[in-house]
Amino acid sequence: MLRVASQLKSLKMRLLIVTICNTIISLCAVIVFFLILQYKTESGWNIFWKEFFPFLFIFFGLNAALNLFTTKVILNPINTLTREIKNLADSGSLNDLSAAHYPEMELLIKSIIDLVTFANKERAFALMLKEASRSRSKTAQVDSLTGLRTREYMDMFLPEEIARAGLLNVSLSILMLDVDDFKFYNDTNGHPEGDRALKQAAALLQNNTRNHDICIRYGGEEFMVIMPRTPLYQAKDVAERIRKAFFETHFDFEHKQPGGKLTISIGVATFPEHAAEHAALIKCADVALYQAKQKGKNMVCVFEPNPITQ
């Protein structure tokens, strides 16, 4: 912003110099003709002066009008733009800048207004992140068993991420994951083996998601992955990668499971396609997870509205 303001100021100075030089040239022309009138008194010169004076007057008038026009359509708008951009740099807001006031600079003004609008959104989001970071630093919950974030952290983080996605007009997806028949695994092999399997599942999630995705232990054997700036098709691809990695990973005693393998089912939902706020988005992902369970487990389902959920 400051660079743009500096460039506009430089342009204004150049135009001002041109205007001054133009005026000086016109005045010099007038002075020269007055000198000719003073020192050349022959009748021929007097006649020439009388005949030329109207044209000189018209020339000087047009020149002055040109200077006024340049000031009105270029210098004044640039002064306004420079002042408004400086105001933006100082306070982050514009006053009364409008393309309607200066139609001859419509494209430039509209571009600046668009830039300011985006900058204000980014500034508002930066302030929001700063406050959120301050809150998180006080209550940064981590699950003691898996090392993943807890549900309490999700309750704080997900609404903020959805607000950010709405502000920047981008998608956000979440995955709801549940280890299939985990109660059977726990009851058959004991809680220590169940805890070991949950740790292994958490590591699989972290190894198959991006650094800025947030993996959460939602409760028991249920997990969630929050995926900022992620459209539905990408979220579905990640979910399928996780499901496949889980299926191909060896878990101790998994041969005792009903299907001979420890597997995972995943539901996918995306903001804003499926829901506009965090609680509804979680519900959509949970419904998709239920659909995956109903269809045979060990699969990925994207939320599909039906009469039960509407």
Disulfide bonds with the S-S distance in Angstrom:
none
